[in-house]
Amino acid sequence: MQGFSGDQHFSICLRCLGRAYATIGHGLSNVERGRIHLTESLPILSEKGIAIVEEDQCSICRSVFRRMDDFVNLALNESSGYEFSTFLAGSTFPQDVSDEETLLQGFFGNIGESIKKEFNREVGKAISDRTGKAVDKISPDMTFHFDLEYYQVKLEIRSLYIYGTYIKNRRGIPQTRWIHQDNNGVSVEQIIGDVVMKHSLCTNYFLHGSGREDVDVRMQGNGREFVLEAQNPRKRSIDLMTIRDEINMTGDIAVDSLSFTSRETVVKIKGANHDKSYRVIITGDNPLDPQKFAQAVSRLSGKDIYQRTPLRVSSRRSDLIRRRNIREMVLEQISGNTAVCVVNAEAGTYIKELIHGDEGRTNPSLSGEYGSPLKVQSLDVIWIYR
């Protein structure tokens, strides 16, 4: 791009001149500002060889503001079939336009606004007038990105976020979709996401959970918090009660407390640390000694334990030693080589390793306190304290 100089002749319209004075005065259009400041600007314009012309001859705006109907039509055609209540308009202009405008406004003290800002405002008004939709600068359902070099528009659709809690009634179901899966690919994420996809016509979905339980662990009690993110939804006003009922018909999981939320909730629930209660069925190789077993359980209740990252997850997690508190451990029943305990533990406690000791990586453990190897037959999360 070539800059302005005394021997070069560039042309600008009153709108682009007025935009150079945009921060002066209120309640005026940039065209009105251009007329008001034209006389005082003429000496500078003359010195720089800049002529005042109509917008269709302007070397900066190039008459884009007279094509608002075209841009609105472009936006509405592209967004046809998408449901939205709020929107925002953004734009990019050719670099030479931005460079020329910056140079021009420098002649008048850099007290104006950019053509991009004016365009976004004006096209936003035009879309709102045509559709009745409201501009939202914080969290719009849809953002129109106008490319003024190629006269194109791209859509950015805000994901639909649905908060809820889920109960997992069957073992063997992972929380999220895996690349390699058994169980025919069924997951908590898919069971919920497929129903949401059917109703919202989204292109993809992701489940954000407040922690996760192992594949072979049931999630009971008051359920685990989650947010289901539906990407690029075509429909936003979906009936969450209907979605809940359809999900719960599967029987494998049950969801409740569904409500629309935002990305901020994802951050909140993923960062939460809640104590949990578990019911664990424990077995030994031989019949368990009731008195000895009860004493071992009692010694762990209220005690701090130290857990090195378990062998079963060591390939994907940092090798650390974590201190965790066993808030309470209660023996519910014991018979033969089987016992049932309820464990209330600090967030982040590995319960399976608390029982079997993980080859000494969890210390103390129930196996260590009892003095004989113990195994976890089954484990359920029965309450999350939040």
C-alpha positions in Angstrom: 0.0 0.0 0.0 1.1 3.6 -0.7 0.6 6.2 2.0 -0.8 9.7 1.7 1.5 12.5 0.6 1.3 15.9 -0.9 1.7 14.6 -4.5 -0.7 11.7 -4.3 -4.4 12.1 -4.7 -6.7 10.0 -2.5 -10.4 10.4 -2.1 -12.5 10.1 1.0 -16.2 10.5 1.8 -17.8 12.6 4.5 -18.4 9.5 6.5 -14.7 8.5 6.6 -13.8 12.1 7.5 -16.4 12.2 10.2 -15.2 8.9 11.6 -11.8 10.6 12.2 -13.7 12.9 14.7 -15.9 10.1 16.2 -15.0 10.8 19.8 -16.2 14.4 19.5 -19.9 15.1 20.1 -22.7 12.7 20.9 -25.8 11.6 19.1 -24.3 12.3 15.6 -23.7 10.0 12.7 -20.2 10.0 11.2 -21.7 11.6 8.0 -23.0 14.5 10.1 -19.6 14.8 11.8 -18.0 15.0 8.4 -20.1 17.9 7.4 -19.5 19.7 10.7 -15.8 19.3 10.6 -15.3 19.7 6.8 -14.4 23.4 6.8 -11.7 23.0 9.5 -10.4 19.9 7.8 -10.0 21.3 4.3 -6.5 22.8 4.8 -5.1 19.5 5.9 -7.0 17.6 3.2 -5.7 20.0 0.6 -2.1 19.8 1.8 -2.2 16.0 1.6 -3.9 15.9 -1.8 -7.1 14.3 -0.4 -10.4 15.0 -2.2 -13.9 14.7 -0.7 -16.0 12.4 -2.9 -19.2 10.3 -2.7 -19.0 7.0 -0.8 -18.9 4.9 -4.0 -15.6 6.7 -4.9 -14.1 6.6 -1.4 -10.7 4.8 -1.3 -11.3 3.8 2.3 -14.9 2.6 2.8 -15.5 1.8 -0.8 -19.2 2.3 -0.3 -19.7 -0.7 2.0 -22.1 1.3 4.2 -24.5 1.6 1.2 -24.6 -2.2 0.9 -26.0 -2.9 4.3 -29.0 -4.8 2.8 -26.6 -7.0 0.9 -24.7 -7.8 4.1 -27.9 -8.5 6.1 -29.1 -10.8 3.3 -25.7 -12.6 3.3 -25.9 -13.1 7.0 -29.5 -14.3 7.1 -29.0 -16.7 4.2 -25.9 -18.2 5.9 -27.8 -18.6 9.2 -31.0 -20.0 7.7 -32.1 -23.0 9.7 -30.3 -21.9 12.9 -32.3 -20.8 15.9 -30.9 -17.8 17.8 -32.1 -15.0 20.1 -29.0 -12.9 20.4 -26.1 -12.2 18.0 -22.9 -10.1 17.5 -21.4 -8.8 14.4 -17.6 -8.8 13.7 -15.6 -8.0 10.6 -12.2 -7.9 9.0 -11.2 -5.4 6.4 -8.4 -5.6 3.8 -5.1 -4.5 5.4 -4.6 -1.6 2.9 -7.9 -0.1 4.1 -6.9 -0.3 7.7 -3.4 1.2 6.9 -4.9 4.1 4.9 -7.4 4.8 7.6 -4.8 4.8 10.3 -2.7 7.2 8.3 -5.6 9.5 7.6 -6.8 9.6 11.2 -3.2 10.5 12.3 -3.6 13.8 10.4 -6.4 14.7 12.8 -4.9 13.6 16.1 -6.1 10.0 16.3 -9.4 10.9 18.0 -11.7 8.8 15.8 -13.0 5.2 15.6 -12.1 2.5 13.1 -14.1 1.6 10.1 -14.4 -1.9 11.6 -16.1 -0.5 14.7 -18.6 1.5 12.7 -19.3 -1.3 10.3 -20.0 -3.7 13.2 -22.3 -1.3 14.8 -24.2 -0.4 11.7 -24.6 -4.0 10.3 -25.6 -5.0 13.8 -28.4 -2.4 13.8 -29.5 -3.5 10.4 -29.7 -7.2 11.3 -31.5 -6.4 14.5 -34.0 -4.2 12.6 -34.7 -7.0 10.1 -34.9 -9.9 12.5 -35.9 -8.4 15.9 -32.9 -10.2 17.5 -30.9 -8.4 20.1 -27.2 -7.6 20.0 -25.3 -9.3 22.8 -21.6 -8.4 23.3 -21.0 -10.8 26.1 -22.4 -14.2 25.2 -24.3 -14.1 21.9 -26.0 -17.2 20.5 -24.5 -16.5 17.1 -21.6 -14.3 15.8 -21.4 -13.1 12.2 -17.9 -12.7 11.0 -17.9 -10.5 7.9 -14.9 -10.6 5.5 -15.0 -7.3 3.7 -12.2 -8.3 1.3 -14.1 -11.3 -0.2 -17.6 -10.2 0.8 -18.2 -13.4 2.8 -19.7 -14.1 6.2 -18.8 -17.0 8.5 -20.9 -18.1 11.5 -19.7 -18.9 15.0 -22.4 -20.7 16.9 -22.2 -20.6 20.7 -22.4 -24.1 22.1 -25.5 -25.1 24.1 -24.5 -26.0 27.7 -26.8 -28.2 29.7 -26.1 -28.8 33.4 -27.4 -31.8 35.3 -26.6 -34.7 37.5 -26.3 -38.4 36.5 -26.7 -41.7 38.2 -25.0 -44.7 36.6 -26.9 -47.9 37.4 -24.8 -50.4 35.5 -21.2 -51.3 35.7 -19.0 -51.4 32.6 -20.0 -48.0 31.3 -17.3 -45.4 30.9 -18.1 -41.7 31.5 -16.8 -40.5 28.1 -16.4 -41.9 24.7 -13.1 -43.7 24.1 -11.2 -44.3 20.9 -11.0 -48.0 21.6 -14.0 -49.4 23.4 -15.7 -52.5 24.4 -19.3 -52.5 25.5 -20.4 -51.5 21.9 -19.2 -48.0 22.5 -21.8 -47.1 25.1 -20.8 -44.4 27.5 -22.5 -41.9 29.8 -21.5 -39.2 27.4 -23.1 -41.0 24.4 -26.3 -41.9 26.2 -26.9 -38.3 27.2 -25.3 -36.7 24.1 -27.2 -38.7 21.5 -30.5 -37.6 22.9 -29.4 -33.9 23.1 -28.1 -34.2 19.5 -31.5 -35.4 18.3 -33.3 -32.5 19.8 -30.8 -29.7 19.2 -29.4 -30.9 15.8 -25.9 -30.2 17.0 -22.9 -31.5 15.1 -21.0 -32.9 18.1 -21.1 -33.0 21.9 -18.8 -33.4 24.9 -19.6 -34.3 28.5 -17.7 -32.3 31.2 -18.0 -34.2 34.5 -17.2 -33.1 38.0 -14.6 -35.9 38.4 -15.3 -39.4 37.2 -15.9 -42.9 38.5 -14.1 -46.0 37.2 -15.8 -48.0 34.4 -16.7 -50.8 36.9 -18.0 -48.4 39.5 -21.7 -47.4 39.9 -22.6 -43.8 40.6 -25.5 -43.8 43.0 -27.0 -41.4 45.7 -27.3 -37.8 44.7 -25.5 -38.3 41.4 -22.5 -36.7 39.7 -22.6 -33.1 38.3 -22.0 -32.7 34.6 -22.3 -30.2 31.8 -23.2 -31.5 28.3 -21.8 -29.2 25.7 -23.7 -29.4 22.3 -21.6 -27.8 19.5 -23.2 -25.9 16.7 -26.8 -26.5 17.6 -29.4 -25.5 15.1 -32.1 -25.6 17.8 -31.7 -23.9 21.2 -35.2 -23.9 22.7 -35.3 -27.6 23.5 -37.4 -29.2 26.1 -35.2 -30.4 28.9 -37.9 -32.4 30.6 -38.5 -34.4 27.4 -34.8 -35.0 27.1 -34.5 -36.1 30.7 -37.3 -38.6 30.2 -35.8 -40.0 27.0 -32.4 -40.5 28.6 -33.8 -42.1 31.7 -35.8 -44.7 29.6 -32.5 -46.4 28.9 -32.2 -47.6 32.5 -28.4 -47.6 32.4 -28.2 -44.0 33.6 -30.6 -41.5 35.0 -30.2 -37.7 34.8 -31.9 -35.0 36.9 -31.9 -31.3 37.6 -31.3 -30.4 33.9 -31.0 -26.7 33.2 -29.3 -24.4 30.7 -26.0 -23.0 31.8 -22.8 -21.5 30.4 -19.1 -22.4 29.9 -18.4 -20.8 33.3 -20.2 -23.7 35.0 -17.8 -26.2 33.2 -14.9 -24.5 34.8 -16.6 -24.5 38.2 -17.6 -28.1 38.4 -14.3 -29.4 36.9 -12.4 -27.5 39.6 -14.6 -28.7 42.5 -13.3 -31.1 45.1 -16.0 -32.9 47.1 -15.7 -35.5 49.7 -17.5 -38.7 48.8 -19.0 -41.8 50.4 -18.5 -45.2 48.9 -19.9 -48.7 49.6 -17.3 -51.3 48.9 -17.7 -55.1 49.0 -14.4 -56.7 50.1 -13.3 -60.3 49.8 -10.4 -62.3 51.3 -8.8 -65.5 50.2 -10.0 -67.1 53.4 -12.9 -66.5 55.8 -12.5 -63.1 57.5 -12.0 -62.8 61.2 -14.9 -60.4 62.3 -13.1 -59.0 65.3 -9.7 -58.6 63.6 -11.4 -57.1 60.5 -13.5 -54.6 62.6 -10.4 -53.5 64.4 -8.5 -52.9 61.1 -11.5 -50.8 59.8 -11.5 -48.8 63.1 -7.8 -48.0 62.9 -8.3 -46.4 59.4 -11.3 -44.3 60.4 -10.3 -40.7 60.7 -6.7 -41.4 59.7 -4.5 -39.8 57.0 -3.1 -42.1 54.4 -0.4 -41.6 51.8 -1.1 -42.7 48.3 1.5 -42.9 45.5 -0.1 -42.7 42.1 -1.7 -46.1 41.5 -0.1 -48.6 39.2 -3.3 -48.8 37.1 -3.1 -45.1 36.2 0.6 -44.5 36.4 1.1 -44.4 32.6 -1.1 -41.4 32.3 -0.7 -39.5 35.6 2.2 -37.9 37.3 4.0 -40.1 39.9 3.2 -38.3 43.1 2.5 -39.1 46.7 -0.7 -37.6 47.9 -2.0 -37.4 51.5 -5.6 -38.0 51.9 -7.9 -38.3 55.0 -10.3 -41.1 55.6 -13.1 -39.2 57.3 -14.9 -42.3 58.5 -14.8 -46.0 57.7 -17.7 -48.2 59.0 -18.1 -52.0 58.8 -21.7 -52.7 57.8 -21.6 -56.5 57.6 -19.3 -59.4 57.4 -19.9 -63.0 56.6 -17.5 -65.8 55.4 -14.8 -64.2 53.3 -16.9 -61.1 52.4 -17.4 -57.8 54.1 -19.2 -54.6 53.3 -17.8 -51.2 54.4 -18.9 -47.6 53.9 -16.0 -45.2 53.4 -16.3 -41.5 53.7 -13.1 -40.1 52.2 -11.5 -36.8 51.2 -11.7 -35.9 47.5 -9.1 -37.6 45.4 -8.8 -40.7 47.5 -8.2 -44.0 45.6 -10.6 -46.3 47.3 -9.6 -49.5 45.6 -6.0 -48.9 46.6 -7.1 -48.0 50.2 -8.4 -51.6 50.4 -5.7 -53.7 48.7 -2.7 -51.5 49.3 -1.4 -51.4 45.6 1.8 -53.3 46.4 2.6 -50.9 49.3 2.0 -47.7 47.3 -0.9 -46.9 49.6 0.0 -46.8 53.3 -1.7 -47.6 55.5 -4.2 -49.7 53.8 -6.9 -52.1 55.0 -5.0 -55.1 53.8 -2.0 -53.9 55.7 -4.0 -53.2 58.9 -5.8 -56.6 58.6 -2.6 -58.4 57.9 -3.9 -60.4 54.9 -4.5 -59.6 51.3 -7.9 -58.2 50.5 -9.7 -57.5 47.2 -12.4 -55.2 46.0 -15.3 -57.2 44.7 -17.4 -54.1 43.8 -17.5 -50.4 44.5 -20.3 -47.8 44.4 -20.2 -44.1 44.9 -23.2 -43.5 47.2 -23.0 -39.8 48.0 -21.1 -36.7 46.9 -20.9 -33.9 49.5 -21.4 -30.6 47.7 
